[in-house]
Amino acid sequence: MNKLSLPPRPRKHRVLRMISGSLLPSALAHWLGVRAIAIAPEQIALREGMRAGVAVGAVMIVALKLAMPLMAWSAFAAFWTCLVDPGGLLRTRLMTMLKFASAGTCVTGIMAAASGLGTVPAFIGLGVFAFVCGLARMRGAIATQISVLVAIVAVVAVCYPQSPMGALQLSGLFAAGAIWATLVCVLAWPVDPYAPQRQACSAIFREQGYMTRRLLDFMPPGSAPQAMHQQTISAFRRDIRSRIEMARGKIEVLSAGAFTSRTRAVLLPAIEAADRIFIAVMAFEHAVLSGANPPTARRTVRLVAATLHRVARESLRPEPRPEALDAQIRFLRILGQRETDVFTKGAHQCAQALADLQTAWRNPGQTKNNTSPLQSSTKMAAAPADRTIFVRHAARLSVAVLVAYAISLKLNLSYAYWAMMAVVVVTQPSVSTTLPRTIERVAGSIAGGLLAAVMGVLFPLWAILLMVFPLAAATIALRSVNYTLCVMFMTQLFVLVTDLVSPALGWDVALSRSINNIIGSLVGLAACLLLWPEKRQAPLSEQVAEAFKANIRYAALASSTEPVAWELIDKARREAGTTSTRAEILCQQAKVEGLRRTEYLNTNAAILFQLRKLAGAASVWWMEDSSSASAHTRNRATFYANLAKTQDEEPLTLQTMQTLLADMDSDAF
């Protein structure tokens, strides 16, 4: 077979192609990624959104038909129940929604009755529930989701003072809405419980395909290569490394039960294959960055990109077809037969990784199903320190909610519960996560409030009622995609529901929502900064130093002329990637904050970019055959081995790291 032709690319379904290509193009996603704005378009949950739209919309129709404004509580309960649905197996979902329904029903009655008795009982009840909900975080992710929403129920109910009988009625309305939403979520539009894990796994291959395909723009035939922007390089590598680690974590938590073990045994090898292919893609990028483009380069890049998109599609299937990769593996092996350059060696590396993935897909029962020792030790050692963190968070949340409640009473704010809701959502155990959440919450609330105000003024009542369905659907569908988008649609939903049950309020509802959200977000941020602040994460310079050490260790192992076990290489490479990613995210956040010198941030960013280039060079060295090492190769191995041994002997300053990077081998850059 003399002439090599590429296998045809798999065809996308028309709707999926429209969603992935038009709604959020990869270029926009990575433009946001460069600015450390997390977005995961593959996690759009259309069916879950449609269920929420039906649950909330049906309740609002009944409320308007019966002329019962208080029945908005049933609509809110239905929405929150859809929001608390964790996905996955039916038993877990049902237990989660029933726990929330029972807790929310009790909290609604208690807080409404306490508020009806006076300000002091309301303060006591609000403080107690906020503390208990904050403490519940220590029981895991699902408990955290339930506790946050129960705390939101408490802060909303305190603004609906009732007599004991009225509180009982309000509890009944909440229970009715929650039960109705539970029935809709359980019975309507069944979905694949493992779709989020499959989508996360597929997204890794798809993003690697985009990363590979874009290299064609920088190696045009017959002309000088263009310069790649360093932020683009770092954004792609940071995004893919983060996706690999997050997807691995999602899949690792699947138990070894009869239903979950097969899914775990199919997806986990796919993550490992993606990690191995990532080495080859970084090597391709480094070669293009260095201007080394042999005749096979473009053909290899096109083939690998097409193959990655094919694997992405197969990973979405509940039962992937191993034979669907036969043609791609055959073509990659043909390209990689000679192994004369980085691209042919990378083709061979990709073919071997995909062949191993094929074997795992054909025999999923034989895949190792145990958790790594590092993860096991992490799970066992998490208890004592975490309890202190959660107790501190619970106390901080309780005080912050009470402060927001006092401010709302003092200023006589309309819809004061929106300020307290913002406190509950924004306040996180760590201030490093509270600040981005505050910015996203405020931005989403302002945008959603303005849009809702326009609709409330211009749209007639029937049109506003019709908007409840798509807004509820969009909020649930986008909850795992991006927090700002979720808040924007949720704000419109809450404002329009309030406008339906309290007509002729116009712009006031949206304006109050935006102002109260800003107040609550600032109170939550201030609480994290001032009340029992936790030990701040290592400063940027220290994280850059950790990334420097990790990348040097990886370079030392990759450049070694002696055989190195794959487990050591893989561990060092992952550590280099994750430490660089953490440092880059902190650097981007510091730029957003604007609290540090631009020159200082630019120096750190330049060092991190050089480390990304070093990681690419190390991937090339690892793929090279070291059995007949030249004098240059041996000198390089000695240089990095000595540097890895001596880098811990003295503190690494920015100036020291810049000097060492300048003295490194030229083939690292």
N, C-alpha and C positions, 0 to 999 in steps of 0.2 A: 504494500500500500504506500505509494510514493507521495501522493497528494493528500494532505490532511484537510478535511473539511469539518467545520464545527457542527455539532449536533444541533437540531432546532431547539429554540427556547420554548419552554412550556407556555401554553396560552393561559392567560388569566381569565377568570370569569369577568364579564363586562362590568358588573356592579363593583366588584372588588378592585378592578383596575381603575375605575373612576374614583373610588374612595381613596385608594393609596396614591394615585397619581395627581389628582386634582385637589382633593380636600386638604391634604397636607403633604406637599412634595418633600422629598428627602433633603433638597437644598435648604428649605425653610427649617426643617427639623434640626439640621446641623448648624444653621445660622443661630438658632436658639441655643444649641449645645455649646457653641463657642462662647456664649455669654452665660453659661452655667445655668440655663433654664431647662429643667427636666421636662421632657415630653415623650410619651410613648404612644404614638398613633395606632400601633397594632392592638392596643388594649381597648379599643372602642367596643363597647358591649351593646349592640343594637337591640338584641332580644330582651336583655334585662331592662333596657330603657323603655321598650314598648310595654313591658309588664307594669313598670312604674307609672307610665302615662295612663294606662287603663285604670289602675288602682286609684290614683289621685283624681283623674278626670271624672270617673263614675261617682265618687263621693261628692265632688263639687256640684255635679248635675243634680244629685238628690238634695243637697243643701239648698240650692237655689229653688228647686221645685217645692220644697217644704217651707221655704222662707225661714230657715234656721241658721242665722249667722254663726251661732256657737258651734255648729257642726263643722266649721273649719278645723276644729280640733281633730275630728276624724280624718280629714284630709291630711293634716300635718302628721298624724299618727301613721297613716298609710304610707306617706312619703318616707318617714324615718324608718319604718319597717323594711321598705325596699332598700333603703340605704344601708341598713345593718346586715342585709343578706350577704354572707361571706363567699358564696359560691362553693363549689366542690360537691361532696357527697350529700344526698338528700337528708340523711339523718342529722348531719352536722348543721346544715342550713336550717332545718326545722327546729332543732333545739335552740339555735341562736336566736331565731325570730321569736320563738315562744318565751324565751328568757327575757328578751327585750320587752315584749308585750306585757308580761306580768310585772316586771320592774317599772316600766313606764306608767302602767295603770295605777300602781300603788303610789308612785311619786307624784303623779298628777293630782290625785285626791288629797294627799297629805299637804303638798305645797299650796294648793288652792285654798284649803281650809285654814292653814297656818296664816296665809296672807289675809284671809278674811277676818282673823282674830286680831290682827294688828301688825305693826312694823317689827316689834321685837320678836314675836314667834316666827315671822317671815325670815328675819335675819338668822335666827338660830337654825331653822330648818334648812335654809339655803347653804349656810356654812357647813353643816353636817353632811348634807348630800354631796356637796362639792368635794369635801375631803374624802368621803368614802369612794366616790367615783374616781378621783385621782389615784387613790391607793389601789384600785382594782386593776390598774395597768400591769402590776407585777404578775398577773395570772396569764399573760400572753396576749397575742395579737387580737384574737376574737373578743376576749374580755375587754381589751382596750377600746375596741370599736363599740361594744355595748355600753361601756361606762361613759364614753364621750357623749353618746346620744342620750343616755339617761340624764346626764348632767344638763344637756340642752333642754330636755323636757322639764327639768326642775326650774331652770331660769325662766322659761316661758310661762310655766304654770304660776309662778309667784306674781306674775303681772295680771293674773286673772283671779282676783280675790272672790271667794264664794262662801256662802253659808255651808254648814256640813252637808245638807241635802244637795245644794248646788255643786259642791265638790264631788259628791257621789255621782251626780249626773255627768259631770265633766270626765270622771274616770270611766264611766260607761261609754261615753262617746270615743274616748281614746281606745278602749278595749275593742270596740266595734270596728274602728278604722284599722287597728293593728291586725285583728283576726282576718278581716277582709283582704288586706294586703298579703297576709301569709298564704291564704287560699289561692290568690292570684299568682303569687310567686311559685308556689308548689305545683299548681295544676296547669298553669298556662305556659305555653312555649317552652317545653323542656329543652335544656341546653347541655352541651358536653361539659361535665364538671371539671375536666382538666384542660379546657380551652385556654385559660390564661397561661398555663405552663407551656402548652404547645405554641401559642402565639409568641411567648417570650423566646422560646428556642428558635422558632422560625425567624424571628426578627434579627437574631445574631447573624445567621447566614445571609439574610437579605442585606443587612448593613455592611457586612464584609464584601458582598458583591458590589455594592455601591462604592465602597472604598477602593476596590480593585479596578472597577470600570473607569473611575475618574482618572486613573493613572494614564489612560489613553490620551487625555487632554494635555498631558505634560510630556508626551513623547511623540509629537507629530512627525510623520515621515518627511524627510527632505528639508527639515528646518530645525533651528536650534530649539532645545527644550525650554519650556517656560519655567519660571520659578514658582515653586509651591509655597503658599503662604503658611507660615509656621502655626498660626492659630487653627487653620484647617486640618493640618496634620495632627496636632494635639487633640482637637475635638473628635476626630474619627477614632483615634486610638483610645482616648478616654471613654468615649461612648461605648465602644465595643468591649473594652475591658470591664466596664461597669455592668454592661448587659450580661456578660459571661458569668460574673460572680453572682449577680442577683438571680439569674435564671438557675444557676447551680444551687443556690440556697433554696429557691422555691421547690425545686425537684427533690432535693435531699430530704425535705420534711415529709415527703410522701412515705407512708408507712409500708411495711412489707406485707400488708393484707392481700387477700385474694384479688381485690379489684384494683388496688393501687400499685401493686408490685410490678405488674406488666407495664403499666404506663411509665413507671420509674425506670424500668429496665430498657425501655425504648428511648426515652428522652435523655437519660444521663449519658449514654455513649455518644449521642449527638452533640451534647455540650463538650465532651472531651475531644471529639473530632473537630469541632469548631475552634477549640483552643489550639490544637495542633496546626490547623490550617492558618490560624492567625499568625503563626511564626513565619510561614511562607509569604503571606501578604505583606507583613512588615519588611521582610527581606526585599520583596519587589519594590516597595515604596522607597527603601533606602537606595536600591540600585538606580531607580529613576532620579532620585534626589542627587545622586552622585554623577548623573549623566552617563551611566553605563547601560546602554540599550543595545544588546546584540540583536541579530536578525530575528531570533525566535521570540523576542520580548513581546511585541504587540500580539502575536498569535497566542502566546501563553496567557497573557493578561485577559484577552477576550474569552478564551476557553474557561479559565478559572472563574471569571465573573459569571458566565452563563451557567456553569456547574453549581456555583453557590446559590444562584436563584432557583435552580431545579431542586436542590436539597432543601431550600427554604419552603418550597411548596409541599414537598413530601413530608416534612416535619409537622405540617399542619394536620395530616391525616391521622385518625385514630389508629389505623393499621398501615404504617408506611410500607411502600413496596420496594424491597431491596433491588429487584430487577430493574427498576426505573433508573438506577444509577449505573447500569452496566456500560452504556455507551460513553458516558462521561469518564468513567474510570479507564476504559480502553483507550480513549483519545489522550488522556493525561499520561498514561504509561508510554504511549508512543512518543509523546513529546519528551518524556523524562528518561528515555532509554540511554542517551549518551551522557547526560549530566555534565555538560561542558561549561555551563555558566549557572548563575544564580536562578535564572528563570526555569531552566530545564530541571535543576535540582528541586526547585520549589514545586514544579509539576509532579515530580516523583513523590515528594512529601505529601501533597494533596491526594494523589492517587492511593497512597498507602493508608492515609487516614480514612478515606472514604471506603476503602476495602474492608478495614476493620469495622467501620460503622455498618456496612452491609452484613458482615458476620453477626454482629450484635442484633441487628433487626431480624435476621433469619432465626436466631436462637435466643430470644429475649430471656428465657428462663435460666440461661447459663450465665447471665451478666451478674457480676458481683453486686450485691445489694447492701453492702455495709457502709456505714458512715466513716469518714476519715477520722483518724485519732485526734487531729487538731479540733475538728468540730465537736467530737464527743467530750473532750476535755473542756471546751468552751461552755458546753451546755451544763456540765457538772459543776463548774466553778462560778456560775453566774449569780448564786443566791445572795450571799451576805452583802456585797457592795450594792447590788441592785435594790435591796430593800431600803437602804439608806437613801438612795436616789429617789425612789418612789414615795417614801414618806415625806421627803423635802418637797417633792413636786406636789403632793396632795395638799400640804400646808400652804404652799405658795398659791396654788389654784384657788383654795378656799378663801384666802385673804383677798386675792385679786378679784374674784367674783363679788365679794362683799363690798369692795371699794367701788367697783363699777355700779353696783346697785345703789350705793350711797350717792354717787355722783348723779345718777339718773333721777333719784328722788330730789336731790338738792336743786338740780337744774330743771326739774319737772319735764323731763324728756318724754316725748311721745314714743311709744313702742320701745321702751327701755330694755326689753329682753334681747333686742338685737345687739346692744352693747355687751351684755353678759354672754350671749352666744359667741361673740367674737373673742371674748376672753377665754372661754372654754376651748375653742378650736385653736386659737393662736398659741396659748401657753403650752409649751412642750418641756419635757424634763431637761433638755439642753438648750442653752441660749443660742447655740450655733444653728439649730433648726428652727428656733422661734423667730429669728429675724427674717429669714426668707419667707416663712409662713405669713408673717405680718405684712410684708410687702405684697405678697400674692393675694392675701385676703383683702387688703385695702384696694388694690388695683381692680380685682374682680368685683368688689362691691360697688365701686364708683361707676365702672362700666355698666354693670347690670342695672344699677339704680337709674342711670340716665336712660338706658333703653326702655326700662319698665315705665319710667315717667312719660316718655314719648308715647308708648302704647296706651297707657292709662288715660291720657288726654285725648288722643286721636281715635282710638278704637271704640266701637260701641260695645255694649255689655256682652252680646253673643260672641263677638270676635275675641274678647278677653277670655271668655269661657273656653273657646276653642284653643286658645294659646296655652292653656294649662297642660293639655296632653303633650305637645311637643317639648315644652320647657321641662316638665318632669322627666320625660324620656331622655332629653339631652343631658340633664344633670346626672342621672344614673349612668348613662352610657359613657360619659366622659370622666367619671370619678377617678378612674385609674390612669387616665391619659395625662391630665394636667390640672393642678389644683385651682389655678386662676380661672380656667375655662369653667370648671365645675362651679365655683363660687359665682361667676357671672350669670350662669343660667339659673342657679339656685336663688340668687337675689331677685331676678325677674319673676320666678315662680312665686316666692313668698310675697313680693309686693303686689302682684296681680291677684293672688288669692285674698290678701287683705283688702284690696280694692273691690273685689267682688262682694265680700261680706260687709264692707263699710263703704258704699259708693259715694261718689262726689268728693273724694279726697284729693284726686288729681296728683299734682306734683309732690304734695306734702309727704306721702308715704315713701316715695323713692328718696326724697331729700333726707327724711328722718333715718331711713335705712343706712344711707351713706355716712351721715354724720355719726350715728351711733356706732357703726362698724369701725370708723376711724378711732373714736374714743375708746372702744373696747380693745381694739388691737394695740393701741398705745399703752393702755393699762396693763395688758398681758405682757408686753415687751418690758415695760418698767418693772413689773413683778419679777421677771426672770433675771433682770440686771441687778435689782436692789435687794430682793428677799432671798436670803440664804443662797447666794449664787454658788453654783458648783464650780469645781476647778475647771478653768477654761482649757480648751484643747491647746496642744502645743502651738507656739507661734509659728508664723509662716516660715521663718528662717530655719527653725528646727525641723519642720516637715520637709522642707527642701533638702536639708542635710540627710534625713532618713532616706529620701528618694535617691539621693546621690549614692549613699552607701549600698542600697539595694541594687541599683543599676550596675555599680562596680562589681558587686558579687556575681551578678548574672554575666557580666562581660568576662570575668575571670574564669567562670566555669565554661562559658561558650567558646572561649579562645584557647582552652587547654588543649595541648597536644596529646594528652593521655585520655583514654576512654572515660566518660562521665556517665553515670546512670541517668536514665531519662527522668526518674523521680526527682533527683536533685536539680536537674535543669528546669523541669517544669515548676518546681516550688520556687526556685530563684526568679524565674521569669514572671510568675504570677505576683510575687512580692514586689518586683520592680515595677510592674504595671499598676498595682493597687496603690503603692506609696506615691508614685508619680501622679496618679489620678486624684488622690486626696489633696496633695499639695496644689495641683492645678485648680481644683474646685475652690480651695481656700483663697488662692490668689485671685480668682474671678470674683469671689464674694467681697474681698477687700477692695477691688476696683469699684464694685457696686456701692459699697459703703462710703467710699471716698474719704476714709479717715487716715490714710497713710500716704506717704510721699510717692508720687508717680515714678520717680527715678528708682526708688527702692523696689517697687512692684515690677517695673520693667526689667530690673536686674534678675529678680527671681524668675520671671517668665522666660528670660533668655536662657538661664541655667536649665530650667525644666525642658525647654525645647532642645537644648543640646543633649540632655539625657534621653529624650525620645529618639533622637538620631543615633545615640549610642546603643540604645536597645535594638534599633533596626540593624545596625552594624553587627551587633552580637548575634542576632538571628542568622545573618549571612554567614558568620564565622562558624556557627554551630552546624549549618548545613554543609560546610566545606569538608572535604576529606582530609583529615589530619594525619593519615598514615604515612604520607610522604611529605612532611612539613618542611617548608623552606626555612632559611635562616630568618627571614622577616617574620614568618609565622611564629617561630619559636621565640623571637625577641618580643613579639607582641604578647604572647602567652605569659612570658616572664614578667613583663611590665605590669599587666593587670593582676597577676597573682601577687606580686609584691605590693601593689597599691591596695588590694583587698585586705592584706595582712596588716598594713600600717595605717589605714585610714581611721582606726579607732584609737590610735595612740594620742592624737591631739584633736582639739575641737575644730570642727569644720565651719569656718566663717564664709561669708559670700565671696570675699576676696580670695580665700584659699581655694574654694571650689572653681572659681573662674580661672585661677592660675593652673590648677590641675587639668581642667578641661582643655585649656590652651596647649598644654604639654603632651596631651595624649596623641596616640598614633593618628596620622592623617587619614588613614582608611576608616576611622570611626566616623568621619564626616564626609 
